[in-house]
Amino acid sequence: MFRRRAWAVGAAAIVGLCALTASSSASAQVTGRAEAPTVAAEAIAEAAGPDERAEMLVGRMTTAQQAASIVMGHIPTTDAAALSAYMAQGLGGFILMGANIPATDGELAALTASLTIDPELPPLIAIDQEGGIVSRLPADDYAASTTLKSLPVADTAAAFSARAALVAKSGITVDFGTVADVTADPSSFIYGRALGTDPKSSADRVAAATAAQEPVVASTLKHFPGHGAAPGDSHHAIPSTVETLDEWRAKDAVPFIAGIDAGASLLMFGHLAYTSVDPAPASLSARWHEIARDELGFDGVLVTDDLGMLQSSGLPEYADPVANAVTAVAVGNDLVLMIAGSTADTASEIVAGITAAVDSGALPAERLADAATRVVALRLQSSAASAEWSLCAECEPAG
């Protein structure tokens, strides 16, 4: 059903399922909903791989639990107790921003550990660790896009191998760190973060960065279908382009295809519109999700860019973060990310909104279950990563 990564998943990853069953029953009593169909924990433990186990596990969840499992939230604190309480909602992931990074490596490791409520099914812990311009970890002085775009491809592989080890050392399992956008325009806001100035050079470096990271952390390609063609900063607007689909295939698609072929675990959808393909932002476009799945063959986790950026555009149609999240899931996203403008209550509001959309029939239950299964499968794979890593003592700093 889903692409399998080269990570082994042991039967021990299912030990915590009894707690889930109890939680499901409690939720059913509170909401009045029928309890989700159950599958014996033994049967799940004996399942062949993470995909099948994830499907069985999601089948045991209530709608609300499935909804929570596809939300990646954020609160700006280094308070371990506050973080644990926040994640006790059952959220599928957490993204670390600058406000979450404490002073020492030991404190950071303790902080990331506090995000895990069930050690047998830990959340996806993510970070934007591109290096260079976008860097959350102070210790990352490895070469980044500003210099890598003009260096041999081998330098990109070495830098991202070292970067992945640094990320993993901190207890982080997902790096939103590979920029697959391509532009030769120095005035573009994405130019300094892009790994290449033409489709071929970008594709070669994106593939190298992906292959270097995947044995250690789940890597992410962003910002699909590509910021290079759409001028403007999606943190404050919805950049748009009239580039046609055929033009996109010949140019902006090339680095994404290379990253997909290299085994990227996640594909992040940008808040940018290719109006000749769909006037809606790609993050909310069923057509672009169809292209990613059916044309490019990506079968990993589709994740939105920060949904708070849609609100920051100032456009009234994107003022409601809950409505944005529901639409994002309906069009094909598996994981919804919310950072800008979020409070401690925003994630629970999104969970409630997705749950209500399923209950009303506005969001097909099968779509939510599919999204939850993909995310849970990646969580199982990430928690059982068997690759060995070490920091690169010989890698040159970014300078």
C-alpha positions, 0 to 999 in steps of 0.5 A: 500500500505504501512505500516501505523504507529500509528500516526494520519494525519489530513486534515490540512496537505494538506493546502499547496497544492495550492502552489505546483500546482503553482510551478508545472505550473512554472516548466512545463513552464520552462522545456517545459514538460506537467504539471503533472495530477492534483487532487483537493486539496479537494479530497486529504484532504478527502483521507482516510490516509497518503498513499492515500494522498501521492499518490494523492500528488505525482500525482500532481508533475512534474518529477523533483519535484518527483526526488527532493522529494526522495533526502536527502541532506546535507551542513555543516553549521549552517547558517539558511538562507543558509539552507533554501535556500538549502531546497527551491529546494524541497528536501525531507530531510536533514541529520544533521551532526556535522557541523550542531549542534550549541552550544545551544538547542534553536539554534538547534531548530531554525536551524531545523525549518529553514529546513522547507519550507512548514509547511504542508509537512515538510522534513524528518530531520534526524540524526545519533544518535546512542549514544556512538561512533556515537553521534551528540547531546552533551546532549545524555549521555544515555547508548549506544551499548558499554554497552547495549550489556551486559545489560538486554534488558529493559536497551536498551528500556529505553536508546532509549526511552530517546534518541528518546525524545532528538532527537524529542525535537530538531525538528528531525523526523528521527533517523538513530540510530539503528545498526542491524549489529551483530558480536562477533569479537572485531576487527570488526569496527562495533563491538562497535556500534552493540547492540549484539554479537549473532543473538538472543541478537542483535535481542532482543535489536534491537526490543526494540530500535525500539519499544521505538523510533517509537512512537516519531521518525521514526527509522531506521535499518542499515546497511542491509544486515549486516556489521558483516559478511563483514570485512572492513569499508564501509566508505573507501571500499566495504567490502565483504563476501562469506556468502550464503543466507541461512547462512545470513538468520540464522544469520545476517538477524535475528536482521533486521527481529526483527526490521522490526517486531517491526515497523521500518519506514526505512531500510538503505542499506549498501555499502557491498557485499555478493558476493554469492548473488550479486557481487554489493554492497547491496545499488545498488543491485536489488536482496537485495531490492527484499529480503527486500520487498518480503522475509522480508516483509518490506514496509517502506522507503528503504534508501541508506547509504551515497552515498558519501561513494561509491566514497570514495571507490576509485573504478572507477565504483562508481566515479559518484555520480549522476550515483550512485543515479540513479542506487540506485533508479532503484534497489529499494531505495526510498530515496537517501542520499548524504553527503561525498564529496557533495557541495551545488550543488550536490543535484540539480545535483542528482535531474537533473540526476534522472529526465533525467533518467526518461525522457530518459526511463532509469529509469521507471517513475513508480519506481520514483513515487513509491519511492516519494509516500513512502517518502511523506507518511512518511513525512505526518506521521512524521509531524502529530505525536501525541505522547507526549514525555518528557526527561527521568530524571531518565535514567542513563547516559552512564558513 
